[in-house]
Structures are given as C-alpha cells and as structure tokens.
Amino acid sequence: MNRNHPFQLDASSRTGFEQPSGSSFAASPPGSDAYCSSEPEDNSEDDDDDMDILLKAEDDEDALLMGINESNTSESPQDEAKGNILTLSETKKKRGRPRKSPSSPFKSQTKVAKGRTKTGCITCRRRKKKCDEAKPSCLNCQKNAVICEGYAPRELWRSGGQRFGESYFGNGRKISIIVPRGLPVLIDGIETAIDRQFLDHFVYDLSNVLTLHDNRSNPFKDLLLPMAIQHKGLMHSLMAFSGSHIISRQPKSDFDDRQFYHFSIAISSLNADIIAAKGNESGNEPESLLVEDFTVASTIVHCLICISMGTTNGEYRMHMNGARELISKRKSSNAEFQRFILEFFLYHEIASTLTTIDLRPSMKADDSDGSLLPNFLIDSTIQPSKDAMIGVSDGLFKFISRVTALRDIVRARKNAGREPIVPYESLAQAFIIDADIRAWDAAHDPGSSRWVAAQLYRQCSWVYLYRSIHASKPSPKIIAAVHDGLQYLRMVHPQESTQAILLLPVFILSCAAFQEDQRHLLETAFDNLQAYSNLGNISVARKIVKRVWKMMDAGDERSWDWEGIMAAMGLDLLLT
C-alpha cells in the first residue's frame, strides 16, 4: 500500500471521523474491539505500550484497505473513495485510552506468580506481611511497633544416609534413629584449638621454668601430665595454669574467656573431690586411703596459678592449707610422685614465711633447734642431685626456718619497745645458726649450675640472719655479703634452668643492698627473671624492693622488716 494514499489519516485527523449509519462496511477489523470502546478507562500501563498498539492498528488498517481495493475493482474512483472513507470511519478508535483485553493478541497478560519465601521472621509470617529479613529483628516489625519473634532455625540439609535414619522395621512401627554428627573429644579438658595451644604452651614452655629439671626429666610433664589425662579436674587445673601464663605474654579476650572456663571447672572439681573424700571417711578406713593423688596435685597447681597471675590478696593460702592437710593425711603409692610433691610443698611452705608475718608452719614437738617445720619430715629418699628445688633436701631451708623464728622474736620486742631488742638467748641462737651455715656444703659437683645456685642460697641465708639481728643501716659486712651473693648471681646464665628458683634469693639480696651499683645489678637480675619465666609475682616483688630501698635511703629503721612493709602495702603473695 502506498503510504501517501489520499485517505491515510494522521493522528490528528483520525480522531475527527464518526462512523456513518448504514455503512456498506459494518464489520470491524480483527482485533479492533479494543479500540472501539465508547467509555474511556484509566490504565496504569506505560505510554510505550500504547504506542506499540497504535502502530499495530495502523498496519491492520493498511492491510484492510488493500483487501477492499482488490474486491471492488469495478467501482468508479468516486465510489471507491467513498467506500474507503466509510471503512476507515468504522474502524476508527474512540477517544480515551484503549482498553486492554485479556484475549488481546498484541500482548500477553499472563503474570508470573512469585513463590512465597519461608525465611521471614515468625511475626511477619504469622501476620502475612512481607518481611525485610533484617537481623536480629526485622525493620518491618520495628516500624509497626510489634515484637519481632526472630527467625525459625534453619533446617540443615540431610544426606541420604542421614535420611535413612528414619525407617520402618519389624511390625511397621516407625523407629527414629539419630545419626551422630560429631565425635567426642579425645582427652577431657582439651576441647578446642585454644585448649591445644594451652597444652603445647604447658609442655614446651611453662613446665620448663618451674623446676631445676631440664626438658628431658621434668616432673610436671612426666608425672602430672599423665595423671591429668586420667583426671578431668587436674587437666582443667593445668590448662587454667597454662592459660594464665600465656595471657601474661599474649593478652587476648578469647584466651581470657577460655582460661576462666578451665579455672571454674577446676575449682568445682577440686571441691567435689574433697567433699567426696570427707564423705567416704569411716572409722574402719584409714584416712591415708581417702585422698587421691589427683586431688593433692590439683591443690599444688592452684598455688602455681596464684604465682603465675601475681595475685596479692593471699589467695594462695587456702590452697597451701589444703595441701598441708592432704599431704599430712596420706602417702602416695607412687614413690616418685610422693617425693616430688612433698619437696615442692615444703619449698613453698618455708618460702612463704619470708614474706608474711602470721603464716607459719606448725612447730614440731620434738624439734629442739627451734626451727619452724611441718609436722611431717621430708622423705629421706630425696637425693640432692634429683631434687626439683634448692634448699629442701640439702638442709638449707632448715636454717632459713630457724632464722624466721628468731626474726619473729626480734619483731615482737621492737613493736613492744622492749630492751634489749635482741636478748642473749636469741643472740646465742644466732651464733649457732651462723656456725651451721658456715659448715654447710653443697652436695653438687663444684662449678655446676646446681652448685652455684646452692651457694647463692647459702649466701642469702646468712644475709637473712644478719638483717634480722642488726640495725638497718649500711655496714662493711652487709655490703661485702651482698657483693659475694652478686658474684654467684653473675655466674647463672640468663637461660639456665636455675633461673626458676632465683626469685627468693634475689629478693633477699635486694632488701639488703645499700649501694647504688649493687641495686643496678639486682635490677638486671629482675629483668632476667622476667624474661625467663614471666611469672606475675616478679613485678610485684620488684615493687616491694623499690619501697624498701626508699625507706633505707631515708634512714628508716623499719626497712629491715619487709614482711611488715608488705602487710602495710596490702600485699600477700608467694615470692617463689
């Protein structure tokens, strides 16, 4: 068809025709129903859709006119023009937007149904509202001032083997079989990656800074760790101990949480073991059989936790008192464990008397030399070459215990203002202790690291005696004694295992150091101890020494009594 046909109508002229009555062409073009509506209707579709429909209608009109011309070739040109005009008038669209019919071939009216989701919150799903699925509570609930009940737990995908868990057996009764998803822990107390990190730290680091033993023969690894594998409470105690030590080097919140978890379970387990032992007591059963090795080991480990954390509120006391009671009541069938635990306890028991005023071991009734020793004696099977500490099996701590008893007498007379401060009886006892210290000899190979550490303890025992009966002022004797002690201290390598037991002698030498050059060397000794073990009580010990030095420089006579200074500072801890 020629687009320049005289009866081709543009958009403006096409709307001005009305269909004449009695037209010889009354049929509408196929699909023209949508364009012949007499009532306009608002439609929300875009104008682009309307334009596509109008272009389609123009094509249909062109096709219709071509058909009319072919069928009426015999008519005159005037009649042909008239017929065409009538036909176009009949197919003319009325005013207003076209009505869209569902049966219109021009555009499909079928809409794709959207499936409902099941991931919305419980409140929106019950109210049949669209949920924005915000977490932890959806914004739609907040906007409508309703309580968001959260989201239902997601169902995990189950494999065929897991779905097989529900089957029918026997007489058709349905039996549910729960298929386990995980495996139990291999060792109680070692449950997470952090726990394994604590365990490695205890084995390869912490256990090596606690005793004189080297890595090849360490009782903490050879005795306590195998016991902990068999006892859940002891394992939690060791992990709490290791966690407290690693936190001092690598402070992390997840380490703190895990260490507190182990500590809580360890305390609960220890209390349960003690209650169970007391509940099983009977008149027919000897008390020595009521306490297990696990319980005694746990009390010692909790003392070490206090040392590692540097607690200053005397928390270690209840553990020491418990260990004293347990050890005095029982004797382990494991001779090696009995030897180690007794030596370890006695070392800390006597050392605690050097830093407290009121904590003293019970006096042995038949002990004529006046030493403060527990009611039970060290097993004679302990050999100095195999000991884990210095001073217990070799007898040095017996001298220290006797000096402590003498020191208590002097303190009481000073506080009461009695003269003389050191009576003759006490002075005579001091001469005896001095002679015993001079006659003592270390049972180690001369020049070995243990021999050097033993000589340092001997020197500090004499300094402890001198500071207890003499006025707190510098003298050539005390300066020379501290100097000799520093000479032994210089012989200890910073990475030597004897660093584990040097805090106590370093503290005693520091409280007797009047000269600045000696204090400088002792500061270096504290640094070496901190770098080697990093125990929490080292920094507290240095703080106490700083206070003593200040009082010594001021000429304060009370500077000899560091136990009283610690009490005035509100500090109660073990310096071991």
Secondary structure, 3 states (H helix, E strand, C coil): CCCCCCCCCCCCCHHHCCCCCCCCCCCCCCCHHHHCCCCCCCCCCCHHHHHHHHHHHHHHHHHHHHHHHHHCCCCCHHHHHHHHHHHHHHCCCCCCCCCCCCCCCCCCCCCCCCCCCCCCCHHHHHHCCCCCCCCCCCHHHHHCCCCCCCCCCCCCCCCHHHHCCEEEECCCEEEECCCCCCCCCCECCECCHHHHHHHHHHHHCHHHHCCCCCCCCCHHHHHHHHHHHHCHHHHHHHHHHHHHHHHHHCCCHHHHHHHHHHHHHHHHHHHHHHHHHHHCCCCCCCHHHCCCHHHHHHHHHHHHHHHHHCCCECCHHHHHHHHHHHHHHCCCCCHHHHHHHHHHHHHHHHHHCCCCCCCCCCCCCCCCCCCCCCCCCCCCCCCHHHCCCCCCCCCHHHHHHHHHHHHHHHHHHHHHCCCCCCCHHHHHHHHHHHHHHHHCCCCCCCCCHHHHHHHHHHHHHHHHHHHHHCCCCCCHHHHHHHHHHHHHHHCCCCCCHHHHHCHHHHHHHHCCCCCHHHHHHHHHHHHHHHHHCCCCHHHHHHHHHHHHHHHHHCCCHHHHCHHHHHHHCCCECCCC
